[in-house]
Amino acid sequence: MPAQWLLDTLQYYGAAAGAVAALIVSLNLGRRWTGLGFVIFVTSSIALIAWGFLDENAEGIGVQNTILFVINCVGVWRYLIAGQRTPSPRKA
């Protein structure tokens, strides 16, 4: 079993980072800021996955954040990596 300070750090970092990321995404400040919000969500998910599987009483959080990790990676891809798609011209 890991040290309690490590479990506490993972748990509270994950919670705080998730709240900050949610605020950034909800403000709709543009693609770059929304992408940054998703990067923070990814770090939150990683911390909560670790906490969830290291703490014997938090496995459900680990499972939930494994799913959220994938969703957040899609957000990073969409807002930071793939870039904005240019619309293709319509044919008449």
MODELLER restraints for C-alpha pairs under 7 A, 6 or more apart:
rsr = mdl.restraints
at = mdl.atoms
rsr.add(forms.Gaussian(group=physical.xy_distance, feature=features.Distance(at['CA:7:A'], at['CA:51:A']), mean=5.73, stdev=0.5))
rsr.add(forms.Gaussian(group=physical.xy_distance, feature=features.Distance(at['CA:7:A'], at['CA:55:A']), mean=6.97, stdev=0.5))
rsr.add(forms.Gaussian(group=physical.xy_distance, feature=features.Distance(at['CA:10:A'], at['CA:47:A']), mean=5.04, stdev=0.5))
rsr.add(forms.Gaussian(group=physical.xy_distance, feature=features.Distance(at['CA:10:A'], at['CA:48:A']), mean=6.31, stdev=0.5))
rsr.add(forms.Gaussian(group=physical.xy_distance, feature=features.Distance(at['CA:10:A'], at['CA:51:A']), mean=5.63, stdev=0.5))
rsr.add(forms.Gaussian(group=physical.xy_distance, feature=features.Distance(at['CA:11:A'], at['CA:47:A']), mean=6.89, stdev=0.5))
rsr.add(forms.Gaussian(group=physical.xy_distance, feature=features.Distance(at['CA:11:A'], at['CA:48:A']), mean=6.03, stdev=0.5))
rsr.add(forms.Gaussian(group=physical.xy_distance, feature=features.Distance(at['CA:11:A'], at['CA:51:A']), mean=5.98, stdev=0.5))
rsr.add(forms.Gaussian(group=physical.xy_distance, feature=features.Distance(at['CA:13:A'], at['CA:44:A']), mean=6.91, stdev=0.5))
rsr.add(forms.Gaussian(group=physical.xy_distance, feature=features.Distance(at['CA:14:A'], at['CA:44:A']), mean=4.18, stdev=0.5))
rsr.add(forms.Gaussian(group=physical.xy_distance, feature=features.Distance(at['CA:14:A'], at['CA:45:A']), mean=6.61, stdev=0.5))
rsr.add(forms.Gaussian(group=physical.xy_distance, feature=features.Distance(at['CA:14:A'], at['CA:47:A']), mean=5.28, stdev=0.5))
rsr.add(forms.Gaussian(group=physical.xy_distance, feature=features.Distance(at['CA:14:A'], at['CA:48:A']), mean=5.38, stdev=0.5))
rsr.add(forms.Gaussian(group=physical.xy_distance, feature=features.Distance(at['CA:15:A'], at['CA:44:A']), mean=6.97, stdev=0.5))
rsr.add(forms.Gaussian(group=physical.xy_distance, feature=features.Distance(at['CA:17:A'], at['CA:40:A']), mean=6.20, stdev=0.5))
rsr.add(forms.Gaussian(group=physical.xy_distance, feature=features.Distance(at['CA:17:A'], at['CA:41:A']), mean=6.73, stdev=0.5))
rsr.add(forms.Gaussian(group=physical.xy_distance, feature=features.Distance(at['CA:17:A'], at['CA:44:A']), mean=5.38, stdev=0.5))
rsr.add(forms.Gaussian(group=physical.xy_distance, feature=features.Distance(at['CA:18:A'], at['CA:41:A']), mean=5.55, stdev=0.5))
rsr.add(forms.Gaussian(group=physical.xy_distance, feature=features.Distance(at['CA:18:A'], at['CA:44:A']), mean=5.53, stdev=0.5))
rsr.add(forms.Gaussian(group=physical.xy_distance, feature=features.Distance(at['CA:21:A'], at['CA:37:A']), mean=4.45, stdev=0.5))
rsr.add(forms.Gaussian(group=physical.xy_distance, feature=features.Distance(at['CA:21:A'], at['CA:38:A']), mean=6.61, stdev=0.5))
rsr.add(forms.Gaussian(group=physical.xy_distance, feature=features.Distance(at['CA:21:A'], at['CA:40:A']), mean=5.58, stdev=0.5))
rsr.add(forms.Gaussian(group=physical.xy_distance, feature=features.Distance(at['CA:21:A'], at['CA:41:A']), mean=5.63, stdev=0.5))
rsr.add(forms.Gaussian(group=physical.xy_distance, feature=features.Distance(at['CA:22:A'], at['CA:37:A']), mean=6.97, stdev=0.5))
rsr.add(forms.Gaussian(group=physical.xy_distance, feature=features.Distance(at['CA:24:A'], at['CA:33:A']), mean=6.85, stdev=0.5))
rsr.add(forms.Gaussian(group=physical.xy_distance, feature=features.Distance(at['CA:24:A'], at['CA:34:A']), mean=6.47, stdev=0.5))
rsr.add(forms.Gaussian(group=physical.xy_distance, feature=features.Distance(at['CA:24:A'], at['CA:37:A']), mean=5.45, stdev=0.5))
rsr.add(forms.Gaussian(group=physical.xy_distance, feature=features.Distance(at['CA:25:A'], at['CA:34:A']), mean=4.98, stdev=0.5))
rsr.add(forms.Gaussian(group=physical.xy_distance, feature=features.Distance(at['CA:25:A'], at['CA:37:A']), mean=5.55, stdev=0.5))
rsr.add(forms.Gaussian(group=physical.xy_distance, feature=features.Distance(at['CA:28:A'], at['CA:34:A']), mean=6.62, stdev=0.5))
rsr.add(forms.Gaussian(group=physical.xy_distance, feature=features.Distance(at['CA:31:A'], at['CA:79:A']), mean=5.46, stdev=0.5))
rsr.add(forms.Gaussian(group=physical.xy_distance, feature=features.Distance(at['CA:32:A'], at['CA:79:A']), mean=6.72, stdev=0.5))
rsr.add(forms.Gaussian(group=physical.xy_distance, feature=features.Distance(at['CA:32:A'], at['CA:80:A']), mean=6.48, stdev=0.5))
rsr.add(forms.Gaussian(group=physical.xy_distance, feature=features.Distance(at['CA:34:A'], at['CA:79:A']), mean=6.78, stdev=0.5))
rsr.add(forms.Gaussian(group=physical.xy_distance, feature=features.Distance(at['CA:35:A'], at['CA:75:A']), mean=6.70, stdev=0.5))
rsr.add(forms.Gaussian(group=physical.xy_distance, feature=features.Distance(at['CA:35:A'], at['CA:76:A']), mean=5.34, stdev=0.5))
rsr.add(forms.Gaussian(group=physical.xy_distance, feature=features.Distance(at['CA:35:A'], at['CA:79:A']), mean=4.81, stdev=0.5))
rsr.add(forms.Gaussian(group=physical.xy_distance, feature=features.Distance(at['CA:35:A'], at['CA:80:A']), mean=5.35, stdev=0.5))
rsr.add(forms.Gaussian(group=physical.xy_distance, feature=features.Distance(at['CA:38:A'], at['CA:72:A']), mean=5.61, stdev=0.5))
rsr.add(forms.Gaussian(group=physical.xy_distance, feature=features.Distance(at['CA:38:A'], at['CA:75:A']), mean=5.77, stdev=0.5))
rsr.add(forms.Gaussian(group=physical.xy_distance, feature=features.Distance(at['CA:38:A'], at['CA:76:A']), mean=5.49, stdev=0.5))
rsr.add(forms.Gaussian(group=physical.xy_distance, feature=features.Distance(at['CA:39:A'], at['CA:76:A']), mean=6.14, stdev=0.5))
rsr.add(forms.Gaussian(group=physical.xy_distance, feature=features.Distance(at['CA:41:A'], at['CA:72:A']), mean=6.24, stdev=0.5))
rsr.add(forms.Gaussian(group=physical.xy_distance, feature=features.Distance(at['CA:42:A'], at['CA:69:A']), mean=5.75, stdev=0.5))
rsr.add(forms.Gaussian(group=physical.xy_distance, feature=features.Distance(at['CA:42:A'], at['CA:72:A']), mean=5.73, stdev=0.5))
rsr.add(forms.Gaussian(group=physical.xy_distance, feature=features.Distance(at['CA:42:A'], at['CA:73:A']), mean=6.68, stdev=0.5))
rsr.add(forms.Gaussian(group=physical.xy_distance, feature=features.Distance(at['CA:45:A'], at['CA:65:A']), mean=5.17, stdev=0.5))
rsr.add(forms.Gaussian(group=physical.xy_distance, feature=features.Distance(at['CA:45:A'], at['CA:68:A']), mean=6.67, stdev=0.5))
rsr.add(forms.Gaussian(group=physical.xy_distance, feature=features.Distance(at['CA:45:A'], at['CA:69:A']), mean=5.42, stdev=0.5))
rsr.add(forms.Gaussian(group=physical.xy_distance, feature=features.Distance(at['CA:48:A'], at['CA:61:A']), mean=6.67, stdev=0.5))
rsr.add(forms.Gaussian(group=physical.xy_distance, feature=features.Distance(at['CA:48:A'], at['CA:62:A']), mean=6.08, stdev=0.5))
rsr.add(forms.Gaussian(group=physical.xy_distance, feature=features.Distance(at['CA:48:A'], at['CA:65:A']), mean=6.38, stdev=0.5))
rsr.add(forms.Gaussian(group=physical.xy_distance, feature=features.Distance(at['CA:49:A'], at['CA:61:A']), mean=6.83, stdev=0.5))
rsr.add(forms.Gaussian(group=physical.xy_distance, feature=features.Distance(at['CA:49:A'], at['CA:62:A']), mean=4.11, stdev=0.5))
rsr.add(forms.Gaussian(group=physical.xy_distance, feature=features.Distance(at['CA:49:A'], at['CA:65:A']), mean=5.64, stdev=0.5))
rsr.add(forms.Gaussian(group=physical.xy_distance, feature=features.Distance(at['CA:49:A'], at['CA:66:A']), mean=6.25, stdev=0.5))
rsr.add(forms.Gaussian(group=physical.xy_distance, feature=features.Distance(at['CA:50:A'], at['CA:62:A']), mean=6.88, stdev=0.5))
rsr.add(forms.Gaussian(group=physical.xy_distance, feature=features.Distance(at['CA:51:A'], at['CA:62:A']), mean=6.96, stdev=0.5))
rsr.add(forms.Gaussian(group=physical.xy_distance, feature=features.Distance(at['CA:52:A'], at['CA:58:A']), mean=4.52, stdev=0.5))
rsr.add(forms.Gaussian(group=physical.xy_distance, feature=features.Distance(at['CA:52:A'], at['CA:59:A']), mean=4.65, stdev=0.5))
rsr.add(forms.Gaussian(group=physical.xy_distance, feature=features.Distance(at['CA:52:A'], at['CA:60:A']), mean=6.76, stdev=0.5))
rsr.add(forms.Gaussian(group=physical.xy_distance, feature=features.Distance(at['CA:52:A'], at['CA:61:A']), mean=5.15, stdev=0.5))
rsr.add(forms.Gaussian(group=physical.xy_distance, feature=features.Distance(at['CA:52:A'], at['CA:62:A']), mean=3.96, stdev=0.5))
rsr.add(forms.Gaussian(group=physical.xy_distance, feature=features.Distance(at['CA:53:A'], at['CA:59:A']), mean=5.33, stdev=0.5))
rsr.add(forms.Gaussian(group=physical.xy_distance, feature=features.Distance(at['CA:53:A'], at['CA:62:A']), mean=5.64, stdev=0.5))
